[in-house]
Structures are given as C-alpha cells and as structure tokens.
C-alpha cells in the first residue's frame, strides 16, 4: 500500500495539462519543498530543494487556471516512484498522485472564481425560493 502524505509545496513551473486517449484531463505540476534550518549564526536558511511532480486528474482543468509559478500549494495524495529511461540511462522520480490540492493563503490571497455551473445553480436556487436572496 502506498503511503498517503500531505505537504506544502512551491510551484516552480507552469502546470502542464494533458489528456488521456478517452479525453480525460490530467495535470502535472513541478514543485519543490525546502527544509528550513538554522545556520551557525542562528539565522533561518533554506536547505536543498526536493523537486517532485504532483499529478492530478479530477479538477485538472480548474487547477491549471488557478496556479502559477511562485504559488504555494497544499497537497494530499499517494507517494509514488516512477522509473524511466533517457538515452539509455535509467532514472527515477518521485510523484504524488494527488487526491486534493489547495492554494495556500499563507503568503497572500488566493482568488477564486465560480464556474458557470455554480453560478447557474445559485440563480436556480434563488428562483426556486421565489426571492432574490439566498437564505444561506
């Protein structure tokens, strides 16, 4: 069984969106994490970065519209190792198959936008209740 992990990661590249043969969207986000540690003088410094790819299926199209390099994201998912070959050299990379991703507001605000479906649902709720205000 693969371990489930959660963490905060910095986005280092624009997310890449791809589609399966059946037309399902998925995205790959290149991220890094750094350990914070004190140096000999007591000041906090960043340790060496750990680069990792975050892979997500459901919500991929919304995600690529929501994050850019420099953003901080919160990820929960399964840790996996992928082996591949480049010009005869075997390589490994770690990935997180994300169950959920959220944009961190730790360093600044995150802007959200409702999809047309969500707006339509709000309008339908108003109409069904016979008013202009939603009671929730």
mmCIF file of the C-alpha atoms, coordinates in Angstrom:
data_MODEL
# 
_entry.id   MODEL 
# 
loop_
_atom_site.group_PDB 
_atom_site.id 
_atom_site.type_symbol 
_atom_site.label_atom_id 
_atom_site.label_alt_id 
_atom_site.label_comp_id 
_atom_site.label_asym_id 
_atom_site.label_entity_id 
_atom_site.label_seq_id 
_atom_site.pdbx_PDB_ins_code 
_atom_site.Cartn_x 
_atom_site.Cartn_y 
_atom_site.Cartn_z 
_atom_site.occupancy 
_atom_site.B_iso_or_equiv 
_atom_site.pdbx_formal_charge 
_atom_site.auth_seq_id 
_atom_site.auth_comp_id 
_atom_site.auth_asym_id 
_atom_site.auth_atom_id 
_atom_site.pdbx_PDB_model_num 
ATOM 1   C CA . UNK A 1 1   ? 0.000   0.000  0.000   1.00 0.00 ? 1   UNK A CA 1 
ATOM 2   C CA . UNK A 1 2   ? 1.352   3.419  -0.948  1.00 0.00 ? 2   UNK A CA 1 
ATOM 3   C CA . UNK A 1 3   ? 1.786   5.990  1.830   1.00 0.00 ? 3   UNK A CA 1 
ATOM 4   C CA . UNK A 1 4   ? -0.547  8.982  1.946   1.00 0.00 ? 4   UNK A CA 1 
ATOM 5   C CA . UNK A 1 5   ? 1.306   12.219 2.548   1.00 0.00 ? 5   UNK A CA 1 
ATOM 6   C CA . UNK A 1 6   ? 0.362   15.857 2.943   1.00 0.00 ? 6   UNK A CA 1 
ATOM 7   C CA . UNK A 1 7   ? 2.576   18.854 2.475   1.00 0.00 ? 7   UNK A CA 1 
ATOM 8   C CA . UNK A 1 8   ? 3.100   22.375 1.277   1.00 0.00 ? 8   UNK A CA 1 
ATOM 9   C CA . UNK A 1 9   ? 4.989   22.785 -1.977  1.00 0.00 ? 9   UNK A CA 1 
ATOM 10  C CA . UNK A 1 10  ? 6.156   25.711 -4.085  1.00 0.00 ? 10  UNK A CA 1 
ATOM 11  C CA . UNK A 1 11  ? 5.104   25.669 -7.736  1.00 0.00 ? 11  UNK A CA 1 
ATOM 12  C CA . UNK A 1 12  ? 8.238   26.064 -9.911  1.00 0.00 ? 12  UNK A CA 1 
ATOM 13  C CA . UNK A 1 13  ? 6.800   25.665 -13.440 1.00 0.00 ? 13  UNK A CA 1 
ATOM 14  C CA . UNK A 1 14  ? 3.504   26.338 -15.156 1.00 0.00 ? 14  UNK A CA 1 
ATOM 15  C CA . UNK A 1 15  ? 1.261   23.282 -14.790 1.00 0.00 ? 15  UNK A CA 1 
ATOM 16  C CA . UNK A 1 16  ? 1.078   21.035 -17.844 1.00 0.00 ? 16  UNK A CA 1 
ATOM 17  C CA . UNK A 1 17  ? -2.332  19.766 -18.862 1.00 0.00 ? 17  UNK A CA 1 
ATOM 18  C CA . UNK A 1 18  ? -2.678  16.596 -20.899 1.00 0.00 ? 18  UNK A CA 1 
ATOM 19  C CA . UNK A 1 19  ? -5.499  14.346 -21.995 1.00 0.00 ? 19  UNK A CA 1 
ATOM 20  C CA . UNK A 1 20  ? -5.872  10.584 -21.959 1.00 0.00 ? 20  UNK A CA 1 
ATOM 21  C CA . UNK A 1 21  ? -6.936  8.657  -25.069 1.00 0.00 ? 21  UNK A CA 1 
ATOM 22  C CA . UNK A 1 22  ? -10.504 8.820  -23.729 1.00 0.00 ? 22  UNK A CA 1 
ATOM 23  C CA . UNK A 1 23  ? -10.326 12.619 -23.426 1.00 0.00 ? 23  UNK A CA 1 
ATOM 24  C CA . UNK A 1 24  ? -9.964  12.840 -19.636 1.00 0.00 ? 24  UNK A CA 1 
ATOM 25  C CA . UNK A 1 25  ? -7.821  15.738 -18.439 1.00 0.00 ? 25  UNK A CA 1 
ATOM 26  C CA . UNK A 1 26  ? -4.906  15.359 -16.061 1.00 0.00 ? 26  UNK A CA 1 
ATOM 27  C CA . UNK A 1 27  ? -2.199  17.780 -15.000 1.00 0.00 ? 27  UNK A CA 1 
ATOM 28  C CA . UNK A 1 28  ? 1.408   17.633 -13.883 1.00 0.00 ? 28  UNK A CA 1 
ATOM 29  C CA . UNK A 1 29  ? 2.757   20.335 -11.594 1.00 0.00 ? 29  UNK A CA 1 
ATOM 30  C CA . UNK A 1 30  ? 6.510   20.600 -10.953 1.00 0.00 ? 30  UNK A CA 1 
ATOM 31  C CA . UNK A 1 31  ? 7.059   21.656 -7.355  1.00 0.00 ? 31  UNK A CA 1 
ATOM 32  C CA . UNK A 1 32  ? 9.755   21.940 -4.732  1.00 0.00 ? 32  UNK A CA 1 
ATOM 33  C CA . UNK A 1 33  ? 9.937   21.682 -0.982  1.00 0.00 ? 33  UNK A CA 1 
ATOM 34  C CA . UNK A 1 34  ? 12.749  23.012 1.174   1.00 0.00 ? 34  UNK A CA 1 
ATOM 35  C CA . UNK A 1 35  ? 13.661  22.254 4.734   1.00 0.00 ? 35  UNK A CA 1 
ATOM 36  C CA . UNK A 1 36  ? 14.091  25.358 6.893   1.00 0.00 ? 36  UNK A CA 1 
ATOM 37  C CA . UNK A 1 37  ? 17.047  25.153 9.242   1.00 0.00 ? 37  UNK A CA 1 
ATOM 38  C CA . UNK A 1 38  ? 19.174  27.420 11.380  1.00 0.00 ? 38  UNK A CA 1 
ATOM 39  C CA . UNK A 1 39  ? 22.705  28.195 10.284  1.00 0.00 ? 39  UNK A CA 1 
ATOM 40  C CA . UNK A 1 40  ? 25.709  28.584 12.609  1.00 0.00 ? 40  UNK A CA 1 
ATOM 41  C CA . UNK A 1 41  ? 24.704  32.190 13.423  1.00 0.00 ? 41  UNK A CA 1 
ATOM 42  C CA . UNK A 1 42  ? 21.139  31.228 14.358  1.00 0.00 ? 42  UNK A CA 1 
ATOM 43  C CA . UNK A 1 43  ? 19.525  32.641 11.203  1.00 0.00 ? 43  UNK A CA 1 
ATOM 44  C CA . UNK A 1 44  ? 16.949  30.603 9.303   1.00 0.00 ? 44  UNK A CA 1 
ATOM 45  C CA . UNK A 1 45  ? 18.021  29.407 5.859   1.00 0.00 ? 45  UNK A CA 1 
ATOM 46  C CA . UNK A 1 46  ? 16.568  27.166 3.153   1.00 0.00 ? 46  UNK A CA 1 
ATOM 47  C CA . UNK A 1 47  ? 18.037  23.706 2.766   1.00 0.00 ? 47  UNK A CA 1 
ATOM 48  C CA . UNK A 1 48  ? 18.493  21.949 -0.550  1.00 0.00 ? 48  UNK A CA 1 
ATOM 49  C CA . UNK A 1 49  ? 15.279  21.738 -2.582  1.00 0.00 ? 49  UNK A CA 1 
ATOM 50  C CA . UNK A 1 50  ? 13.463  18.469 -3.129  1.00 0.00 ? 50  UNK A CA 1 
ATOM 51  C CA . UNK A 1 51  ? 11.762  18.516 -6.532  1.00 0.00 ? 51  UNK A CA 1 
ATOM 52  C CA . UNK A 1 52  ? 8.632   16.473 -7.018  1.00 0.00 ? 52  UNK A CA 1 
ATOM 53  C CA . UNK A 1 53  ? 5.871   16.181 -9.600  1.00 0.00 ? 53  UNK A CA 1 
ATOM 54  C CA . UNK A 1 54  ? 2.275   16.425 -8.470  1.00 0.00 ? 54  UNK A CA 1 
ATOM 55  C CA . UNK A 1 55  ? -0.192  14.554 -10.691 1.00 0.00 ? 55  UNK A CA 1 
ATOM 56  C CA . UNK A 1 56  ? -3.946  15.208 -10.531 1.00 0.00 ? 56  UNK A CA 1 
ATOM 57  C CA . UNK A 1 57  ? -6.866  14.027 -12.625 1.00 0.00 ? 57  UNK A CA 1 
ATOM 58  C CA . UNK A 1 58  ? -10.219 15.313 -11.367 1.00 0.00 ? 58  UNK A CA 1 
ATOM 59  C CA . UNK A 1 59  ? -10.161 19.118 -11.378 1.00 0.00 ? 59  UNK A CA 1 
ATOM 60  C CA . UNK A 1 60  ? -7.036  19.347 -13.560 1.00 0.00 ? 60  UNK A CA 1 
ATOM 61  C CA . UNK A 1 61  ? -8.520  21.968 -15.875 1.00 0.00 ? 61  UNK A CA 1 
ATOM 62  C CA . UNK A 1 62  ? -9.519  24.192 -12.940 1.00 0.00 ? 62  UNK A CA 1 
ATOM 63  C CA . UNK A 1 63  ? -6.107  23.744 -11.348 1.00 0.00 ? 63  UNK A CA 1 
ATOM 64  C CA . UNK A 1 64  ? -4.118  24.939 -14.361 1.00 0.00 ? 64  UNK A CA 1 
ATOM 65  C CA . UNK A 1 65  ? -6.259  28.091 -14.384 1.00 0.00 ? 65  UNK A CA 1 
ATOM 66  C CA . UNK A 1 66  ? -5.667  28.650 -10.662 1.00 0.00 ? 66  UNK A CA 1 
ATOM 67  C CA . UNK A 1 67  ? -1.926  28.356 -10.042 1.00 0.00 ? 67  UNK A CA 1 
ATOM 68  C CA . UNK A 1 68  ? 1.270   29.859 -11.430 1.00 0.00 ? 68  UNK A CA 1 
ATOM 69  C CA . UNK A 1 69  ? 4.964   29.533 -10.587 1.00 0.00 ? 69  UNK A CA 1 
ATOM 70  C CA . UNK A 1 70  ? 5.683   31.061 -7.199  1.00 0.00 ? 70  UNK A CA 1 
ATOM 71  C CA . UNK A 1 71  ? 2.375   29.937 -5.689  1.00 0.00 ? 71  UNK A CA 1 
ATOM 72  C CA . UNK A 1 72  ? 2.345   27.717 -2.651  1.00 0.00 ? 72  UNK A CA 1 
ATOM 73  C CA . UNK A 1 73  ? 0.002   24.716 -2.763  1.00 0.00 ? 73  UNK A CA 1 
ATOM 74  C CA . UNK A 1 74  ? -1.208  22.237 -0.165  1.00 0.00 ? 74  UNK A CA 1 
ATOM 75  C CA . UNK A 1 75  ? -1.297  18.657 -1.425  1.00 0.00 ? 75  UNK A CA 1 
ATOM 76  C CA . UNK A 1 76  ? -2.624  15.366 -0.059  1.00 0.00 ? 76  UNK A CA 1 
ATOM 77  C CA . UNK A 1 77  ? -2.067  12.183 -2.009  1.00 0.00 ? 77  UNK A CA 1 
ATOM 78  C CA . UNK A 1 78  ? -0.181  8.947  -2.516  1.00 0.00 ? 78  UNK A CA 1 
ATOM 79  C CA . UNK A 1 79  ? 3.603   8.976  -2.833  1.00 0.00 ? 79  UNK A CA 1 
ATOM 80  C CA . UNK A 1 80  ? 4.858   7.004  -5.852  1.00 0.00 ? 80  UNK A CA 1 
ATOM 81  C CA . UNK A 1 81  ? 8.207   6.385  -7.516  1.00 0.00 ? 81  UNK A CA 1 
ATOM 82  C CA . UNK A 1 82  ? 8.384   6.278  -11.305 1.00 0.00 ? 82  UNK A CA 1 
ATOM 83  C CA . UNK A 1 83  ? 11.268  4.700  -13.198 1.00 0.00 ? 83  UNK A CA 1 
ATOM 84  C CA . UNK A 1 84  ? 12.067  5.682  -16.769 1.00 0.00 ? 84  UNK A CA 1 
ATOM 85  C CA . UNK A 1 85  ? 14.943  5.724  -19.229 1.00 0.00 ? 85  UNK A CA 1 
ATOM 86  C CA . UNK A 1 86  ? 16.586  8.634  -21.060 1.00 0.00 ? 86  UNK A CA 1 
ATOM 87  C CA . UNK A 1 87  ? 19.203  7.870  -23.716 1.00 0.00 ? 87  UNK A CA 1 
ATOM 88  C CA . UNK A 1 88  ? 19.952  4.506  -22.129 1.00 0.00 ? 88  UNK A CA 1 
ATOM 89  C CA . UNK A 1 89  ? 20.265  5.895  -18.596 1.00 0.00 ? 89  UNK A CA 1 
ATOM 90  C CA . UNK A 1 90  ? 17.777  4.678  -16.006 1.00 0.00 ? 90  UNK A CA 1 
ATOM 91  C CA . UNK A 1 91  ? 16.266  7.408  -13.850 1.00 0.00 ? 91  UNK A CA 1 
ATOM 92  C CA . UNK A 1 92  ? 13.809  7.685  -11.001 1.00 0.00 ? 92  UNK A CA 1 
ATOM 93  C CA . UNK A 1 93  ? 11.485  10.411 -9.871  1.00 0.00 ? 93  UNK A CA 1 
ATOM 94  C CA . UNK A 1 94  ? 9.045   10.752 -7.036  1.00 0.00 ? 94  UNK A CA 1 
ATOM 95  C CA . UNK A 1 95  ? 5.486   11.817 -7.687  1.00 0.00 ? 95  UNK A CA 1 
ATOM 96  C CA . UNK A 1 96  ? 2.423   12.487 -5.605  1.00 0.00 ? 96  UNK A CA 1 
ATOM 97  C CA . UNK A 1 97  ? -0.833  11.210 -7.103  1.00 0.00 ? 97  UNK A CA 1 
ATOM 98  C CA . UNK A 1 98  ? -2.947  13.982 -5.589  1.00 0.00 ? 98  UNK A CA 1 
ATOM 99  C CA . UNK A 1 99  ? -6.325  13.376 -4.007  1.00 0.00 ? 99  UNK A CA 1 
ATOM 100 C CA . UNK A 1 100 ? -6.702  17.096 -3.304  1.00 0.00 ? 100 UNK A CA 1 
ATOM 101 C CA . UNK A 1 101 ? -4.830  20.338 -3.930  1.00 0.00 ? 101 UNK A CA 1 
ATOM 102 C CA . UNK A 1 102 ? -5.499  23.762 -2.485  1.00 0.00 ? 102 UNK A CA 1 
ATOM 103 C CA . UNK A 1 103 ? -3.800  27.105 -2.964  1.00 0.00 ? 103 UNK A CA 1 
ATOM 104 C CA . UNK A 1 104 ? -2.156  28.310 0.244   1.00 0.00 ? 104 UNK A CA 1 
ATOM 105 C CA . UNK A 1 105 ? -3.067  31.754 1.553   1.00 0.00 ? 105 UNK A CA 1 
ATOM 106 C CA . UNK A 1 106 ? -0.067  31.789 3.870   1.00 0.00 ? 106 UNK A CA 1 
ATOM 107 C CA . UNK A 1 107 ? 1.853   34.382 1.806   1.00 0.00 ? 107 UNK A CA 1 
ATOM 108 C CA . UNK A 1 108 ? -1.021  36.199 0.105   1.00 0.00 ? 108 UNK A CA 1 
ATOM 109 C CA . UNK A 1 109 ? -4.642  35.977 -1.014  1.00 0.00 ? 109 UNK A CA 1 
ATOM 110 C CA . UNK A 1 110 ? -5.894  33.340 -3.418  1.00 0.00 ? 110 UNK A CA 1 
ATOM 111 C CA . UNK A 1 111 ? -8.567  34.464 -5.845  1.00 0.00 ? 111 UNK A CA 1 
ATOM 112 C CA . UNK A 1 112 ? -11.386 32.097 -6.688  1.00 0.00 ? 112 UNK A CA 1 
ATOM 113 C CA . UNK A 1 113 ? -13.963 32.230 -9.412  1.00 0.00 ? 113 UNK A CA 1 
ATOM 114 C CA . UNK A 1 114 ? -17.169 30.284 -9.728  1.00 0.00 ? 114 UNK A CA 1 
ATOM 115 C CA . UNK A 1 115 ? -17.760 28.254 -12.828 1.00 0.00 ? 115 UNK A CA 1 
ATOM 116 C CA . UNK A 1 116 ? -20.838 28.898 -14.928 1.00 0.00 ? 116 UNK A CA 1 
ATOM 117 C CA . UNK A 1 117 ? -22.420 25.768 -13.455 1.00 0.00 ? 117 UNK A CA 1 
ATOM 118 C CA . UNK A 1 118 ? -22.016 27.095 -9.925  1.00 0.00 ? 118 UNK A CA 1 
ATOM 119 C CA . UNK A 1 119 ? -23.462 30.496 -10.873 1.00 0.00 ? 119 UNK A CA 1 
ATOM 120 C CA . UNK A 1 120 ? -26.342 28.769 -12.636 1.00 0.00 ? 120 UNK A CA 1 
ATOM 121 C CA . UNK A 1 121 ? -27.017 26.712 -9.510  1.00 0.00 ? 121 UNK A CA 1 
ATOM 122 C CA . UNK A 1 122 ? -27.151 29.873 -7.381  1.00 0.00 ? 122 UNK A CA 1 
ATOM 123 C CA . UNK A 1 123 ? -29.593 31.511 -9.785  1.00 0.00 ? 123 UNK A CA 1 
ATOM 124 C CA . UNK A 1 124 ? -31.722 28.339 -9.864  1.00 0.00 ? 124 UNK A CA 1 
ATOM 125 C CA . UNK A 1 125 ? -31.806 28.318 -6.050  1.00 0.00 ? 125 UNK A CA 1 
ATOM 126 C CA . UNK A 1 126 ? -32.956 31.957 -5.968  1.00 0.00 ? 126 UNK A CA 1 
ATOM 127 C CA . UNK A 1 127 ? -35.702 31.240 -8.490  1.00 0.00 ? 127 UNK A CA 1 
ATOM 128 C CA . UNK A 1 128 ? -36.864 28.112 -6.666  1.00 0.00 ? 128 UNK A CA 1 
ATOM 129 C CA . UNK A 1 129 ? -37.126 30.058 -3.409  1.00 0.00 ? 129 UNK A CA 1 
ATOM 130 C CA . UNK A 1 130 ? -39.049 32.871 -5.096  1.00 0.00 ? 130 UNK A CA 1 
ATOM 131 C CA . UNK A 1 131 ? -36.705 35.614 -3.955  1.00 0.00 ? 131 UNK A CA 1 
ATOM 132 C CA . UNK A 1 132 ? -33.597 37.499 -4.754  1.00 0.00 ? 132 UNK A CA 1 
ATOM 133 C CA . UNK A 1 133 ? -31.637 36.480 -1.677  1.00 0.00 ? 133 UNK A CA 1 
ATOM 134 C CA . UNK A 1 134 ? -30.389 33.025 -0.803  1.00 0.00 ? 134 UNK A CA 1 
ATOM 135 C CA . UNK A 1 135 ? -31.116 32.191 2.860   1.00 0.00 ? 135 UNK A CA 1 
ATOM 136 C CA . UNK A 1 136 ? -27.718 30.545 3.451   1.00 0.00 ? 136 UNK A CA 1 
# 
